[in-house]
Amino acid sequence: MAPNTIGFRITHRAMRGDTRRLARTMDGIAAGDERADAARLKAIATFATKLCAGIHHHHKAEDDVLWPVIVRSAGAEVDLTDLTDDHTQLDPLLDEITQAAGRLGQDPAAAKRLARTLGILADLLDEHIEEEERLLFPIIEKYVSETDWHRVETEVRKGGDTAFDLPRIAQYARPDELAELRRAAGPVLGALIAVFSRGHRRRQRLIFGSL
């Protein structure tokens, strides 16, 4: 059987969706079109920081684990240069977003800086992920063994923030995808999603007004 890339696809969707959504929210706040009290700004800062940490963890795991597996499995069939260059651009941008988020409510310029850098990140993620899925996923499904793919997924999960990541997976997965994940992971997955989703929904309402 070919590797199942559903987990990566949903994670990519969550990263893109949350970054774009947060960028639009910060555009409104920076322009004065939306009000943001101290509690909302604190929730935004925490969310942006965790989002950046998750994106960094994901692309570092790709660099350190997935890319070597693909090269070993597919060899001359793949050129990772452009995707690796994108990853190099991400780190300073993620750092800038995290720093701006930490200054919300203290530095009047932080909201505009955060809105601008989140917009840049959203555009970069859209382009990068679309290219990665178009070029690499067919190669993964054709050349990478199930054993190697399982090892990649295990390594990617290590160091992740389960309380932050799981409810977002549930939010962005289609019903059929979520059902597939539940079948593969067993009842524990549903229980963990239920536990973590309560806090997630409260934070989403505070930051965005809704899920």
C-alpha positions as CSV (number, residue, x, y, z in Angstrom):
1,M,0.0,0.0,0.0
2,A,1.1,3.6,-0.7
3,P,1.8,5.9,2.2
4,N,-1.3,7.8,3.5
5,T,-0.5,11.5,3.4
6,I,-3.8,12.6,5.0
7,G,-2.2,13.8,8.2
8,F,0.2,16.0,6.3
9,R,-2.5,17.4,4.1
10,I,-4.7,18.4,7.1
11,T,-1.7,19.9,9.0
12,H,-0.9,21.9,5.9
13,R,-4.5,23.1,5.6
14,A,-4.5,24.1,9.3
15,M,-1.3,26.0,9.0
16,R,-2.5,27.9,5.9
17,G,-6.0,28.5,7.2
18,D,-4.9,29.8,10.6
19,T,-2.1,32.0,9.3
20,R,-4.4,33.6,6.7
21,R,-7.2,34.0,9.2
22,L,-5.0,35.6,11.8
23,A,-3.4,37.9,9.2
24,R,-6.9,39.2,8.3
25,T,-7.8,39.7,11.9
26,M,-4.7,41.6,12.6
27,D,-5.3,43.7,9.5
28,G,-8.6,44.8,11.0
29,I,-7.1,45.5,14.4
30,A,-4.1,47.4,13.0
31,A,-6.4,49.5,10.9
32,G,-8.7,50.3,13.9
33,D,-11.7,48.5,12.3
34,E,-11.8,45.9,15.1
35,R,-11.5,46.4,18.8
36,A,-9.0,44.4,20.8
37,D,-8.9,44.6,24.6
38,A,-6.0,43.2,26.7
39,A,-7.5,39.7,26.9
40,R,-7.9,39.4,23.1
41,L,-4.4,40.7,22.4
42,K,-3.0,38.2,24.9
43,A,-4.9,35.4,23.2
44,I,-3.7,36.5,19.8
45,A,-0.1,36.7,21.0
46,T,-0.3,33.2,22.4
47,F,-1.9,31.8,19.3
48,A,0.6,33.4,17.0
49,T,3.5,32.2,19.0
50,K,2.2,28.6,19.1
51,L,1.3,28.7,15.4
52,C,4.9,29.8,14.5
53,A,6.4,27.2,16.8
54,G,4.3,24.5,15.1
55,I,5.2,25.7,11.6
56,H,8.9,25.7,12.5
57,H,8.7,22.2,14.0
58,H,6.9,20.9,10.9
59,H,9.4,22.3,8.3
60,K,12.4,21.3,10.5
61,A,11.1,17.7,10.6
62,E,10.7,17.8,6.8
63,D,14.3,19.0,6.5
64,D,15.7,16.5,9.0
65,V,13.6,13.4,8.4
66,L,11.3,13.6,5.3
67,W,13.7,15.0,2.8
68,P,16.4,12.3,3.4
69,V,13.8,9.6,3.1
70,I,12.6,11.0,-0.2
71,V,16.1,11.4,-1.6
72,R,17.0,7.8,-0.5
73,S,13.7,6.4,-1.9
74,A,13.3,8.4,-5.2
75,G,16.9,9.6,-5.9
76,A,17.1,11.5,-9.2
77,E,13.3,11.7,-9.5
78,V,13.2,14.7,-7.0
79,D,14.9,18.1,-6.6
80,L,14.3,19.6,-3.2
81,T,16.3,22.8,-3.8
82,D,13.4,25.3,-4.1
83,L,11.5,23.8,-1.2
84,T,14.5,23.9,1.0
85,D,15.1,27.5,0.0
86,D,11.5,28.3,1.1
87,H,12.2,26.8,4.5
88,T,15.3,29.0,4.9
89,Q,13.1,32.0,4.3
90,L,10.6,30.9,6.9
91,D,12.8,31.0,10.1
92,P,13.5,34.8,10.2
93,L,9.9,35.5,9.3
94,L,8.6,33.2,12.1
95,D,11.0,34.9,14.5
96,E,9.8,38.4,13.5
97,I,6.1,37.3,14.0
98,T,6.9,35.9,17.4
99,Q,8.7,39.0,18.5
100,A,5.9,41.3,17.3
101,A,3.3,39.1,19.0
102,G,5.2,39.5,22.3
103,R,5.0,43.3,22.0
104,L,1.2,43.5,21.4
105,G,-0.4,45.9,23.9
106,Q,3.0,47.4,24.7
107,D,4.3,48.7,21.4
108,P,1.8,50.7,19.3
109,A,3.6,49.6,16.1
110,A,3.4,45.9,17.0
111,A,-0.1,45.3,15.6
112,K,0.8,46.7,12.2
113,R,4.1,44.8,12.2
114,L,2.3,41.6,13.1
115,A,-0.4,42.1,10.4
116,R,2.2,42.7,7.8
117,T,4.4,39.8,8.6
118,L,1.5,37.4,9.0
119,G,0.3,38.4,5.5
120,I,3.8,37.7,4.1
121,L,3.8,34.3,5.9
122,A,0.4,33.4,4.6
123,D,1.4,34.1,1.0
124,L,4.6,32.1,1.4
125,L,2.9,29.2,3.0
126,D,0.2,29.1,0.2
127,E,2.8,29.0,-2.5
128,H,5.2,26.6,-0.7
129,I,2.6,24.1,0.4
130,E,0.8,24.0,-3.0
131,E,4.2,23.3,-4.7
132,E,5.2,20.7,-2.1
133,E,2.0,18.8,-2.4
134,R,2.0,19.0,-6.2
135,L,5.6,17.9,-6.6
136,L,6.3,15.6,-3.6
137,F,3.1,13.9,-2.6
138,P,2.9,11.8,-5.8
139,I,6.6,10.9,-5.4
140,I,6.0,9.9,-1.7
141,E,3.0,7.8,-2.7
142,K,5.0,6.1,-5.5
143,Y,8.5,5.6,-3.9
144,V,8.4,5.8,-0.1
145,S,7.7,2.6,1.8
146,E,4.9,2.4,4.4
147,T,7.6,1.7,7.1
148,D,9.6,4.8,6.2
149,W,6.5,6.9,6.1
150,H,5.4,5.7,9.5
151,R,8.8,6.7,10.8
152,V,8.4,10.1,9.3
153,E,5.0,10.7,10.8
154,T,6.3,9.5,14.2
155,E,9.2,11.9,14.1
156,V,7.0,14.8,13.0
157,R,4.6,14.2,15.9
158,K,7.5,14.3,18.4
159,G,7.9,17.7,20.0
160,G,4.5,18.9,18.8
161,D,2.0,20.6,21.0
162,T,-0.8,18.1,21.2
163,A,-3.2,20.4,23.1
164,F,-2.8,23.1,20.3
165,D,-2.5,20.8,17.3
166,L,-5.3,18.2,17.8
167,P,-8.3,20.4,18.0
168,R,-7.1,22.3,14.9
169,I,-6.8,19.0,13.1
170,A,-10.4,18.3,14.0
171,Q,-11.4,21.8,12.9
172,Y,-9.8,21.6,9.4
173,A,-10.3,17.9,8.6
174,R,-13.3,17.0,6.4
175,P,-15.8,14.6,8.0
176,D,-14.5,11.7,6.0
177,E,-10.9,12.5,6.8
178,L,-11.7,12.8,10.5
179,A,-13.6,9.5,10.4
180,E,-10.5,7.9,8.8
181,L,-8.2,9.3,11.4
182,R,-10.5,8.0,14.2
183,R,-10.5,4.5,12.6
184,A,-6.7,4.5,12.4
185,A,-6.0,5.9,15.9
186,G,-8.8,4.3,17.9
187,P,-11.1,5.8,20.6
188,V,-8.2,7.7,22.3
189,L,-8.1,10.2,19.5
190,G,-11.7,11.2,19.9
191,A,-11.3,11.5,23.7
192,L,-8.3,13.8,23.4
193,I,-10.0,15.9,20.8
194,A,-13.0,16.3,23.1
195,V,-10.8,17.3,26.0
196,F,-8.7,19.8,24.1
197,S,-11.5,21.3,22.0
198,R,-13.2,23.0,24.8
199,G,-10.3,25.4,25.5
200,H,-9.7,25.7,21.7
201,R,-13.3,26.9,21.1
202,R,-13.0,29.5,23.8
203,R,-9.8,30.8,22.4
204,Q,-11.2,30.9,18.9
205,R,-14.3,32.9,20.0
206,L,-12.0,35.4,21.8
207,I,-9.6,35.8,18.9
208,F,-11.9,35.4,15.8
209,G,-15.4,35.6,17.2
210,S,-16.2,32.1,16.1
211,L,-14.6,28.9,14.8
